[in-house]
Amino acid sequence: MEKSLNYEQAFKELADIAREIEQESISIDVLAQKVKRASELITFCQVKLRSTETEVNKIISQMEKGNL
């Protein structure tokens, strides 16, 4: 996965791939490549979301401790 890729870019690319598959505009010759890329993007997005959730929960926990 590219180091400069961010969540928004990954999500947009994933949406584009999904749209191409739904519209059946992908040739059978590249379908497996697109599905593999989609799988990579899904994994990237899941990791990013989990990381962000953990960070937000940590910040909220610190805020609550500071306010008690």
Backbone hydrogen bonds in HBPLUS format (Angstrom, degrees):
<---DONOR---> <-ACCEPTOR-->    atom                        ^
c    i                          cat <-CA-CA->   ^        H-A-AA   ^      H-
h    n   atom  resd res      DA  || num        DHA   H-A  angle D-A-AA Bond
n    s   type  num  typ     dist DA aas  dist angle  dist       angle   num
A0005-LEU N   A0002-GLU O   3.41 MM   3  5.45 159.9  2.45 100.3 106.1     1
A0010-ALA N   A0006-ASN O   2.97 MM   4  6.20 165.5  1.99 158.6 163.2     2
A0011-PHE N   A0007-TYR O   2.81 MM   4  5.98 163.8  1.83 157.3 161.8     3
A0012-LYS N   A0008-GLU O   2.96 MM   4  6.10 157.6  2.01 144.3 150.4     4
A0013-GLU N   A0009-GLN O   2.93 MM   4  6.15 165.2  1.95 151.5 155.5     5
A0014-LEU N   A0010-ALA O   2.90 MM   4  6.07 157.4  1.95 147.6 154.4     6
A0015-ALA N   A0011-PHE O   2.87 MM   4  6.09 155.4  1.93 146.6 153.4     7
A0016-ASP N   A0012-LYS O   2.88 MM   4  6.14 153.6  1.95 149.3 156.8     8
A0017-ILE N   A0013-GLU O   2.95 MM   4  6.23 157.4  2.00 149.0 154.7     9
A0018-ALA N   A0014-LEU O   2.93 MM   4  6.17 163.2  1.96 149.9 154.8    10
A0019-ARG N   A0015-ALA O   2.90 MM   4  6.09 157.4  1.95 147.1 153.3    11
A0020-GLU N   A0016-ASP O   2.96 MM   4  6.20 158.4  2.00 148.5 154.1    12
A0021-ILE N   A0017-ILE O   2.94 MM   4  6.22 158.9  1.99 153.2 158.8    13
A0022-GLU N   A0018-ALA O   2.86 MM   4  6.08 163.9  1.89 152.3 157.0    14
A0023-GLN N   A0019-ARG O   2.91 MM   4  6.05 153.6  1.98 148.1 155.0    15
A0025-SER N   A0020-GLU O   2.95 MM   5  5.25 159.1  2.00 155.0 157.3    16
A0024-GLU N   A0021-ILE O   3.05 MM   3  4.90 152.8  2.12  99.7 107.8    17
A0030-VAL N   A0027-SER O   3.06 MM   3  5.67 149.5  2.16 115.9 123.0    18
A0034-LYS N   A0030-VAL O   3.00 MM   4  6.29 158.0  2.05 156.4 162.7    19
A0035-VAL N   A0031-LEU O   2.92 MM   4  6.18 158.9  1.96 155.8 161.8    20
A0036-LYS N   A0032-ALA O   2.96 MM   4  6.11 157.0  2.01 145.6 151.9    21
A0037-ARG N   A0033-GLN O   2.93 MM   4  6.16 161.0  1.97 147.1 152.4    22
A0038-ALA N   A0034-LYS O   2.84 MM   4  6.03 156.1  1.90 146.4 153.4    23
A0039-SER N   A0035-VAL O   2.97 MM   4  6.20 153.1  2.04 144.6 151.4    24
A0040-GLU N   A0036-LYS O   3.04 MM   4  6.39 155.0  2.10 149.1 155.6    25
A0041-LEU N   A0037-ARG O   2.89 MM   4  6.18 158.4  1.94 152.5 158.6    26
A0042-ILE N   A0038-ALA O   2.86 MM   4  6.09 156.2  1.92 151.1 157.4    27
A0043-THR N   A0039-SER O   3.06 MM   4  6.27 162.7  2.09 148.0 152.2    28
A0044-PHE N   A0040-GLU O   2.95 MM   4  6.19 161.2  1.98 148.5 154.0    29
A0045-CYS N   A0041-LEU O   2.89 MM   4  6.09 164.3  1.92 151.6 155.4    30
A0046-GLN N   A0042-ILE O   2.90 MM   4  6.09 160.3  1.94 152.2 157.7    31
A0047-VAL N   A0043-THR O   2.98 MM   4  6.18 165.7  2.01 155.0 158.2    32
A0048-LYS N   A0044-PHE O   2.95 MM   4  6.15 161.8  1.99 150.2 155.7    33
A0049-LEU N   A0045-CYS O   2.88 MM   4  6.05 160.6  1.92 150.9 155.9    34
A0050-ARG N   A0046-GLN O   2.93 MM   4  6.14 163.9  1.96 151.3 155.7    35
A0051-SER N   A0047-VAL O   2.91 MM   4  6.05 161.4  1.95 150.1 155.6    36
A0052-THR N   A0048-LYS O   2.96 MM   4  6.10 160.5  1.99 148.1 153.4    37
A0053-GLU N   A0049-LEU O   2.86 MM   4  6.04 160.0  1.90 149.6 155.4    38
A0054-THR N   A0050-ARG O   2.94 MM   4  6.14 161.4  1.98 150.4 154.9    39
A0055-GLU N   A0051-SER O   2.99 MM   4  6.21 160.6  2.03 147.9 153.3    40
A0056-VAL N   A0052-THR O   2.87 MM   4  6.06 164.4  1.89 155.5 159.4    41
A0057-ASN N   A0053-GLU O   2.91 MM   4  6.06 164.9  1.93 151.2 155.6    42
A0058-LYS N   A0054-THR O   2.96 MM   4  6.12 151.5  2.04 144.8 152.7    43
A0059-ILE N   A0055-GLU O   2.99 MM   4  6.26 157.1  2.04 148.1 154.0    44
A0060-ILE N   A0056-VAL O   2.90 MM   4  6.15 162.5  1.93 154.9 159.7    45
A0061-SER N   A0057-ASN O   2.91 MM   4  6.04 158.2  1.96 144.6 150.9    46
A0062-GLN N   A0058-LYS O   2.96 MM   4  6.21 156.2  2.02 146.9 153.1    47
A0063-MET N   A0059-ILE O   2.92 MM   4  6.17 153.5  1.99 147.5 155.1    48
A0064-GLU N   A0060-ILE O   2.88 MM   4  6.15 159.2  1.92 152.5 157.8    49
A0065-LYS N   A0061-SER O   3.03 MM   4  6.23 156.0  2.09 147.5 153.6    50
A0066-GLY N   A0062-GLN O   3.03 MM   4  6.20 147.0  2.15 141.6 150.4    51
A0067-ASN N   A0063-MET O   3.08 MM   4  6.29 132.2  2.32 141.5 153.7    52
A0067-ASN N   A0064-GLU O   3.24 MM   3  5.15 134.2  2.46  92.8 104.8    53
